[in-house]
């Protein structure tokens, strides 16, 4: 959904420039929200859960404005929002790491991934498909990490992810599948709308994913598993239906959000 965003250097005509505290990448917020919601639904309650959730949400604007400072002209306009988001997110992140030091191992991975994002941005390739897939990996990883915070403690050893319930791994894989599907679909409608290969890739990916959704439904057992099958079928149908006529970015995003919500409802029913 990142193609529904405009960069910080783009200003609407006829409007005065305003310094927003929020990244203009509206679609990316859905990418941030879906995995943390899925992770929270699968995680046992712990005081670390709200802290890591808020820190995760803050991580997106922090990384966005940090890249903007290094990437775009007049970097001073991004200092204030970076400072505000950092004032909220960084202390929470420190508290979470103190409570569960094993998170530092995953922190190294996120630093490497952020370095990749930064490298693409510095070469003006932040909208490349590879960079989008790196973002998908970053988002998806928070699902098992969030589960881990609920079953672990103040230790340097990560929890035993092999003992995680099946619904947690179904949530993780489904999150990745839906984020990739959304990336391909939105690109095919906007930035890459003149390249038919993206639309075919979106349709093939979404249809193939239905088979995985049916398998997940079987694992969850009917009728509970039917809800996740419906979510997968919806994403496949929309890959053919949406785009038959031009739509505004907001409407495209709304349809994508419906697919995300169907997945959340399915996982919530399965995890209950």
Buried (B, 14 or more C-beta within 10 A) or exposed (E): BBBBBEBBEEEEEEEEEEEEEEBEBBBBBBBBBBBBBBBBBBBEEBEBBEBBBBBBBBBBBBBBBBBBBEBBEEEEBBEEBBEBBBEBBBEBBEBBBEBBBBBEEBEEEBEEBBEBBBEBBEEEEBBEBEBBBBBBBBBBBBBBBBBBBBBBEEEEEBBEBEEBEEBBBBBBBBBBBBBBBBBBBBBBBBBBBEEEEBBEBBBEBBBEBBEBBBBBBEBBEEEBBBBBBBBBBBBBBBBEEBBEEEBEBEEBBEBBBBBBBBBBBBBBBBBE
